[in-house]
Amino acid sequence: MKNEITYLALGETSRIGASSHYLRLGRWGILLDAGIDPHPSAAPVVPEYERLKGQPVNAVIISHAHLDHLGSLPIALRHFPEARIYLTPATAALSEIMLYHYLKVQERRVHLERTRYQPCYLEQEIDHLLFLFQSFAYNFPFKIHGFQESEITIQFWDAGHILGSAGIEIRWKGTRIFYTGNTKKSPQFILRGAKYPAGTDILITETTYGDNETAPFIKRPSEINRLVHFIKERIQFGGAILIPVFALGRTQEIMLLLHRLITQQKIPPVPLYLIGMGIKINRIYDRLLHKIYPDYKAKLLKTITGDTLYRKKFRKPSIILATSGMMMPNTLSYEIASDFLLDRRNGIALVGWADPETPGGSLRQGNQQKIREVFGVEDIHCGLETFYFSAHSHREELISMVEQLRPRQVILCHGELSSQGWMKERLEEKRLAEQIILPEKHQEITLG
């Protein structure tokens, strides 16, 4: 139909990973995100782009540069070679690093594990798609190339999740659609909180922490105090502290926090080491952050960047930030953790989300059997604590966002079914939308 809007989830909807959403606006098509789920023991999961055979895909819009929203972009371009790619300038810069790095991770996995799962794409495919990037700043409405004059307008809104992350507003024939991507309403240590449009008709929102009933009551100052106590305790024992971090976002936020704690003399001035891809990401933060947040002095990040060291050097009190955040096998954080778990003096501070199926997820859950299997240790001897420093809005912040946007229709995604179920129940209770949808993967839904 000429004025019909349809929605199709190509990636996961009831869990986190391989996010990708297709919108058909009359005779035009837009792909929102092109993620991947890099499964630790199987082939990566990618959206089923084959489902769009015969459908128009004029644009691919990337909300941010985490792999679960970006990682299958070269595969998407195989299916839709004429599509243009739209993203913020920071996401464009970060995406280049993230895609090349993930390719190297896949190649390394083939070499070390002798796995039959080959890399998902080639370096030449990444080279090619970089030329298709068209970047636009926040709060700057733009038209998609090839669309009729004034038919579709896009605007990026600061999502507050990581550097360059964007909520995506789409306006078409009087209908407003807003896709949150990953959103963080309250400020973090570096980034300001998310900004939203004055209103929308159709809302597609994440629900990551919808089932976390304690998160709304956790205050950041209390979590900082807990982390200070944990670090000081381990240092007093003569040990070191490992903080597994995502290279993009969590590394920079925690680095700034530790810098402040040291300069404020709340923790001892022990050596601070940064290991892994976070070093490359820091350069992007240093280069671009002041353009987005003019009042922030990004140079603070440079004063605490350390050199890569091997495990044998972590025998004295120190703090190590290492990737990957989920401690995937054959990564630096996994290797260091395997060593630290055996030493009572040391500590591991878990500061971010981890898929339950990953080594980091098994530590967060305290799954002793899984820990023995993946780390090869019988018992945990080191100190182990979990801290809530999330880059996602908690569930009450999500409800507040919906109250602000007042949509007619809400699509709940990017979260476990329990998270989506709680959100749906609360939204219905507060009567915040006419229709609340829990989409199934590959289910075509008519909107508008």
Rosetta blueprint (number, residue, H / E / L):
1 M L
2 K L
3 N L
4 E L
5 I E
6 T E
7 Y E
8 L E
9 A E
10 L L
11 G L
12 E L
13 T L
14 S L
15 R L
16 I L
17 G L
18 A L
19 S L
20 S L
21 H E
22 Y E
23 L E
24 R E
25 L E
26 G L
27 R L
28 W E
29 G E
30 I E
31 L E
32 L E
33 D L
34 A L
35 G L
36 I L
37 D E
38 P L
39 H L
40 P L
41 S L
42 A L
43 A L
44 P L
45 V E
46 V L
47 P L
48 E L
49 Y H
50 E H
51 R H
52 L H
53 K L
54 G L
55 Q L
56 P L
57 V L
58 N L
59 A E
60 V E
61 I E
62 I L
63 S L
64 H L
65 A L
66 H L
67 L H
68 D H
69 H H
70 L H
71 G L
72 S L
73 L H
74 P H
75 I H
76 A H
77 L H
78 R H
79 H H
80 F L
81 P L
82 E L
83 A L
84 R E
85 I E
86 Y E
87 L E
88 T L
89 P H
90 A H
91 T H
92 A H
93 A H
94 L H
95 S H
96 E H
97 I H
98 M H
99 L H
100 Y H
101 H H
102 Y H
103 L H
104 K H
105 V H
106 Q H
107 E H
108 R H
109 R H
110 V H
111 H H
112 L H
113 E H
114 R L
115 T L
116 R L
117 Y L
118 Q L
119 P L
120 C L
121 Y L
122 L L
123 E H
124 Q H
125 E H
126 I H
127 D H
128 H H
129 L H
130 L H
131 F L
132 L L
133 F E
134 Q E
135 S E
136 F L
137 A L
138 Y E
139 N L
140 F L
141 P L
142 F E
143 K E
144 I L
145 H L
146 G L
147 F L
148 Q L
149 E L
150 S L
151 E L
152 I E
153 T E
154 I E
155 Q E
156 F E
157 W E
158 D E
159 A L
160 G L
161 H L
162 I L
163 L L
164 G L
165 S L
166 A E
167 G E
168 I E
169 E E
170 I E
171 R E
172 W E
173 K L
174 G L
175 T E
176 R E
177 I E
178 F E
179 Y E
180 T L
181 G L
182 N L
183 T L
184 K L
185 K L
186 S L
187 P L
188 Q L
189 F L
190 I L
191 L L
192 R L
193 G L
194 A L
195 K L
196 Y L
197 P L
198 A L
199 G L
200 T L
201 D L
202 I E
203 L E
204 I E
205 T E
206 E E
207 T L
208 T L
209 Y E
210 G L
211 D L
212 N L
213 E L
214 T L
215 A H
216 P H
217 F H
218 I L
219 K L
220 R H
221 P H
222 S H
223 E H
224 I H
225 N H
226 R H
227 L H
228 V H
229 H H
230 F H
231 I H
232 K H
233 E H
234 R H
235 I H
236 Q H
237 F L
238 G L
239 G L
240 A L
241 I E
242 L E
243 I E
244 P E
245 V L
246 F L
247 A L
248 L L
249 G L
250 R H
251 T H
252 Q H
253 E H
254 I H
255 M H
256 L H
257 L H
258 L H
259 H H
260 R H
261 L H
262 I H
263 T H
264 Q L
265 Q L
266 K L
267 I L
268 P L
269 P L
270 V L
271 P L
272 L E
273 Y E
274 L E
275 I E
276 G L
277 M L
278 G H
279 I H
280 K H
281 I H
282 N H
283 R H
284 I H
285 Y H
286 D H
287 R H
288 L H
289 L H
290 H H
291 K H
292 I H
293 Y L
294 P L
295 D L
296 Y L
297 K L
298 A H
299 K H
300 L H
301 L H
302 K H
303 T H
304 I H
305 T L
306 G L
307 D L
308 T L
309 L L
310 Y L
311 R H
312 K H
313 K H
314 F L
315 R L
316 K L
317 P L
318 S L
319 I E
320 I E
321 L E
322 A E
323 T L
324 S L
325 G L
326 M L
327 M L
328 M L
329 P L
330 N L
331 T L
332 L H
333 S H
334 Y H
335 E H
336 I H
337 A H
338 S H
339 D H
340 F H
341 L L
342 L L
343 D L
344 R L
345 R L
346 N L
347 G E
348 I E
349 A E
350 L E
351 V L
352 G L
353 W L
354 A L
355 D L
356 P L
357 E L
358 T L
359 P H
360 G H
361 G H
362 S H
363 L H
364 R H
365 Q H
366 G L
367 N L
368 Q H
369 Q H
370 K H
371 I H
372 R H
373 E H
374 V H
375 F H
376 G L
377 V L
378 E L
379 D L
380 I L
381 H L
382 C L
383 G E
384 L E
385 E E
386 T E
387 F L
388 Y L
389 F L
390 S L
391 A L
392 H L
393 S L
394 H E
395 R H
396 E H
397 E H
398 L H
399 I H
400 S H
401 M H
402 V H
403 E H
404 Q H
405 L H
406 R L
407 P L
408 R L
409 Q E
410 V E
411 I E
412 L E
413 C E
414 H L
415 G L
416 E L
417 L H
418 S H
419 S H
420 Q H
421 G H
422 W H
423 M H
424 K H
425 E H
426 R H
427 L H
428 E H
429 E H
430 K H
431 R L
432 L L
433 A L
434 E L
435 Q E
436 I E
437 I E
438 L L
439 P L
440 E L
441 K L
442 H L
443 Q L
444 E E
445 I E
446 T E
447 L E
448 G L
